[in-house]
Amino acid sequence: MKFAIFVTKGQKVYLSKSRMAMMNYTFDTSMQETMVLTDAFHSNAAMCENDSLYKIVWVQEGKLSVAVGHEELELGRDEIISVSKHHRIEFREVSGTYVALLFNEDFYGDSNHLVEPSHTGILFNNTSTRVVRLILPPRDAALIRELVDRMSMEYIMYDNLRGEMLNLLLKRLTIICIRLARKQLAECSTHDRVFDTIQRYYTLVDLHFKEKKQVKEYAAMLHRSPKTLSNMFATYGMPSPLRIIQERVLTEAKRLLLNTTHSVKEISVILGFESVGTFSRFFKNATGENMSAYRKAALKKL
């Protein structure tokens, strides 16, 4: 299978052909609801730099070398990763075929345009040190292949239900990944409730990290004690709840430093720090360098 499909819910459809056996479709509206299915993600610089898209990458054949944040990954056949909208995927080497599925919150969300916590929590976590990496058993690989094929077939259905069908297929695919993550990231399936609590924690951190920076605040929202939360994360061999908050703050700090012209003082206010000094100490403790040096060095590499 060789195709690239760009999808957004709406009425206009644009077709272009960029190479033999490769197709590009755009289905767009003014509501900016976006879903992308592509086998050429690595060759589209604008898409790689888009910071509004959640990403699922599935290696079908051969190998794929990528970097996500500070993590270098070598992916083989039927391996799949999920990456939050806050992280870019840098392709080092493509030695085979893959499918990348990308979408924004407006496409995936419910009628209030909110991404459902049960499908975004741990699957699309926003930490800077961890990528969810799964191995697809033959049965799950076959299911995902069927869903991808059905997505591509939706482009011969010229009616106003295409967007809704694509949305349903996307949710089915993410549910398959969630179930697989439960099996592969937990010791056994009896940890489902723990897993769901962890997902909700990630979602709450993503929503409130600018104003809430203590584990006890999230523990209260989840009706758990901080110690119970720590034990839950330890069950999965995951970073501590506090570390997850810190990594989320750090990820946003880096994004603002590299992608905006905000001053350090302005960024400290955006991220809810009491003072620039507190923010500076947090950043230096986490990265080993001050923000001005980090911004200068990082921009020089771009």
VENQUI-V87362 format. One record per helix or strand. SS is the DSSP state (a for helix, b for strand). FROM is the first residue (numbers start at 0). TO is the last residue. Records with the same first field share a line. If there is no record, write none. Layout:
BEGIN
SS=FROM-TO, FROM-TO
END
This chain:
BEGIN
b=3-6, 11-18, 21-27, 34-37, 53-67, 70-74, 78-82, 88-102, 131-134
a=40-42, 44-47, 104-107, 116-119, 137-155, 161-184, 188-207, 214-220, 225-234, 240-258, 263-269, 275-286, 290-300
END
